[in-house]
Amino acid sequence: MKSAAASAPGFHSVAIVIVTYNAESTIEWVLDRVPSTFSRSVGAILVSDDASKDDTVGRAQCWAEAHPEVPVTVVKQIKNRGYGGNQKFCYQWAIRLGFEQVVMIHGDGQYAPELAMAMVTPLIDGKAEAVFGSRMMTRGGARLGGMPMYKFLGNRLLTFCQNLASGLHLTEWHSGYRAYSTSVLRKLAFDSMADGFEFDTQIILGVKDAGGRFVEIPIPTYYGDEKCHVNGMQYAADVLVDVVKYRSRRALGTSTESYANAA
């Protein structure tokens, strides 16, 4: 990893992690879109490639070589860890290296890299331990951004059910734009969480059990030509099972099957 000695006060404690899979056509574009004043001042940027079959890693390395002022580390996983497994690797990497805040960006550009600094600001200010970018906070924004109607309705229905079961009041559970304080990540039982897409639900439940506070900020919706790797029906079933189990556990007053070590 390149030296972060020149990092500006306030952001040297931040790690940006970019999860990628077959993103050779977008990874340089995504890195370009992170505001340079932010990317040059963070402690590190990790590009974690989930065993892509294309040249995502080569493109990311070329970008890093062309921008020596940005502290970029590129890692290619030996085997595919899954969406959740790749996140686990990134968060554990940030914890191990002593970062205090971590913000996740997707390598396909679906979530605006321009807002990465806004995502971590509530963490730095001590207002939250988890910050989520929500596409549902701006009325009509998701549909104007190209979210298909069936996904919009599914998102709203699942979010309603998950809020009801968990006692949270999030506007969206299904955004992949996330930022966390490592203080709360250290309390999570990652080994008990899935390696698939339901990880995003499980980590919310873990943060809640660990006493973490949540903040949401509005983000734009973008649907491009990227290929969706999510089986929608299976995903819906998996996340509903997770929150039903969580509600049952809380009702019974037991800490079994918790996603937080301190629950």
URLINRA-V83746 format. One record per backbone hydrogen bond with DSSP energy under -0.5 kcal/mol. NH is the residue of the N-H (numbers start at 0). CO is the residue of the C=O. Records with the same first field share a line. If there is no record, write none. Layout:
NH = CO + CO
This chain:
6 = 3
10 = 7
11 = 7
13 = 10
14 = 100
15 = 43
16 = 14 + 102
17 = 45
18 = 16 + 104
19 = 47
25 = 22
26 = 22
29 = 25
30 = 26
31 = 27
32 = 28
33 = 29 + 30
37 = 34
38 = 34
39 = 35
40 = 37
41 = 37
42 = 10 + 13
43 = 13
44 = 70
45 = 15
46 = 44 + 72
47 = 17 + 45
48 = 46 + 74
49 = 19
50 = 48
58 = 54
59 = 55
60 = 56
61 = 57
62 = 58
63 = 59
64 = 60
65 = 61
66 = 62 + 63
69 = 66
70 = 38
71 = 69
72 = 44
74 = 46
76 = 48 + 74
83 = 194
84 = 194
85 = 81
86 = 82
87 = 83
88 = 84
89 = 85
90 = 86
91 = 87
92 = 88
93 = 89
94 = 90
95 = 91
96 = 92
97 = 94
98 = 93
99 = 12
100 = 12
101 = 179
102 = 14
103 = 177
104 = 16
106 = 18
108 = 105
114 = 111
115 = 112
118 = 114
119 = 115
120 = 116
121 = 117
122 = 119
123 = 119
124 = 120
125 = 122
126 = 121
127 = 121
128 = 212
129 = 212
130 = 178
131 = 214
132 = 176
133 = 131 + 216
138 = 136
140 = 137
141 = 137
143 = 139
144 = 140
145 = 142
146 = 141
151 = 147
152 = 148
153 = 149
154 = 150
155 = 151
156 = 152
157 = 153
158 = 154
159 = 155
160 = 156
161 = 157
162 = 158
163 = 159
164 = 160
165 = 161
166 = 162
177 = 103 + 175
178 = 130
179 = 101
180 = 128
181 = 99
182 = 99
183 = 180
184 = 180
185 = 181
186 = 183
187 = 184
188 = 258
189 = 187
191 = 188
192 = 189
198 = 195
199 = 196
200 = 197
201 = 197
202 = 198
203 = 199
204 = 200
205 = 201
206 = 202
207 = 203
208 = 204
209 = 205
210 = 207
211 = 206
214 = 129
216 = 131
218 = 133
222 = 144
223 = 221
231 = 229
234 = 230
235 = 231
236 = 232
237 = 233
238 = 234
239 = 235
240 = 236
241 = 237
242 = 238
243 = 239
244 = 240
245 = 241
246 = 242
247 = 243
248 = 244
249 = 245
250 = 246
251 = 247
252 = 248 + 249
253 = 248
257 = 254
260 = 186
261 = 186
262 = 259
